[in-house]
């Protein structure tokens, strides 16, 4: 098998696999519905990308891999199957791609990208994650190594196929329940299968579900007792979290908030199965965050603009706590949150959580729902969020360091933080 085509190559997950296989010597091509920053960069890396999907993109490839968003009637899948070319979903391609590798597989509803990227700063190996590490400036970094640090996705239970040598689980909060048909037993069984398939397991033992796995042979982190002396320090305007982990001593990692210390601690506990403690302590300093996770876009006196991928109440609540600490350290006394809800299903399933998670912000701006292909559903945002007296806008526009709002005002003071997994990141970045 020498030639592989990716349908939906512009996605953050599929693009990482395409880059990895390209580095392994495969001929890689792909397609997507529109041109994006990711597809442009793939082309610059000598990967053939066609826009849009078309039957003629299927030629003599040996394998076609498609994203979860691609349906069976996609013209390229239809053509590939007509020609007798093997087609695999991203989920089903993982055993083929990850076989015979020592996979450090990181799963969980929240924090898995950050934990993966922190682990990748310490353990030598290839890196395949669902975000762009600032250390590697990519969602994929290739090394001639049998190790792979892999962000494992629970949204379609594909983490089960990730062939974990070490399985790390940050938490198992119910998410993507539409995939599991709202069957909680099926959801939690997927986590059990993932963990039991690994040789070594590292878990956040204070998670509601993971705490029940008393028979599981695992390295357990109890954050409330194992992480102490937690402090935030600012160095050259950048936030760092300092903490002591169990009896392993002091560590310092880029980022802010208790959740960063938890993610880093899980990564450290996994890393010391591979490298010595002092090497972990030193190499973790190479981590410099990941794009769209408390990503500081601009900063000036009395003002900071932050982009965050948070699109679930738990993530947003934790990040607002970090924003409050960061604002206080910068001497800023106002926080404005700009929220682009992601998916109607997620918003409705977690509506009360979203209402509660914005506590602590001084101003809330709500953008239209990013549907991600879902049918429009009615949500009374004005009534549900009335306690915040929210402002409803269609979009924001980056001008210099600041934001222009479509009500003709400008945001140029306080800490401004955007939340969402849709196109809000491009609005905030002016790209």
Helices and strands as residue ranges (DSSP letters): E 3-7, H 12-23, E 27-32, H 37-44, E 48-51, G 55-57, E 63-66, H 75-82, E 86-89, H 90-98, E 102-107, H 112-122, E 126-133, E 138-141, E 147-151, G 158-161, E 164-169, H 184-196, E 200-204, G 210-212, E 219-221, H 223-226, E 227-235, E 238-245, E 250-254, H 258-271, H 277-283, G 284-286, E 295-300, E 303-308, H 313-330, E 335-342, H 344-349, H 351-357, E 363-370, H 381-384, G 386-388, E 391-392, E 396-399, E 402-405, E 410-411, E 414-419, H 424-429
